[in-house]
């Protein structure tokens, strides 16, 4: 059975590492070392691909590529540190945990893996067992870490509410209409330009007085076309594409956007009415405050945890083209000791 890319999530990146000698024997160039664990260029490339924004019609620009590579490097190293720490703590993977983690991987891998027979499943697990165990150990260590974070108590919430009262407001809301001229993934630049012109023509027709609903039913490719493009009331912060959302919430009631681009094609949005943010009561603010406080405590504690792990396992970025992306705190002094 062919192994899908999704199933390889278990074996790629942080879970394909091996000792440096084995990596070289396998012909895979070592790019990073975390203690005695080798991470190869192939691992980093696979992780970078997962970090890149998914776009049909445009390649990532240099800034997006650099950020994806930076995130991939940091993510792999951090997961490796967590795995090594799990082993040092004596965390073990039970058979039930291994089976459950492998089942989740199969579920994510697509239809051909969801209903594999028992014999094929057993063989796949044998082939990927080491990777699955590593996944279980990382997840267990992450759960242990989160359980140790001090809980948020009512006094914390009240204090934060008083500190941030002026900032705590309900999200802006707007009733929006929308149409999409879709651009197929394989479209050439010329075809995409022609479709943009079609979107512009639809916008011009609405601006000239045609009903948005009529134009949307004729021209739009999204699921709201037969409703005349009516999206209903939308909260700011909930739309998938932030650029389109930002443009939509800049519109005055009755105003029409310019033609906007996304991975799906070209969009035109109209604001029907808007509701401005309103101050939140303490009770309304509690979920927001609690989420923010928990996130802050997790981030602070995790930063300290990673600092301690870096002090235990020296990180060396051997590949020159990746070395420039590492945080300053990873850099090993000439004496060879970790910071």
ABEGO torsion letter per residue (X at the ends): XBBBAAAAAAABEAAABBBAAAAAAAGBBBABBBEABBBBAAAAAAAAAAABBBBAABBBBAAAAAAAAAAAAAAAAAAAAAAAAAAAAGBBBBAAAAAAAAAAAAAAAEAAAAABBAAAAAAAAAAAAAAAAAAAAAAAAAAAAAAABBBBBAAAAAAAAAAAAAABBBBBBBBBBBBBBBBBAABBAAAAAAAAAAAAAAAAAAAAGBBAAAAAAAABABAAAAAGGBAEBBBBGABABAAAAAAAAABBBGBBBBBBBBAAEBBBBBBABBBBBBBBBAAAAAAAAAAAAAAAAAAAAAAAAAAAAAAABBBBBABAAAAAABBAAABBBAAGBBX
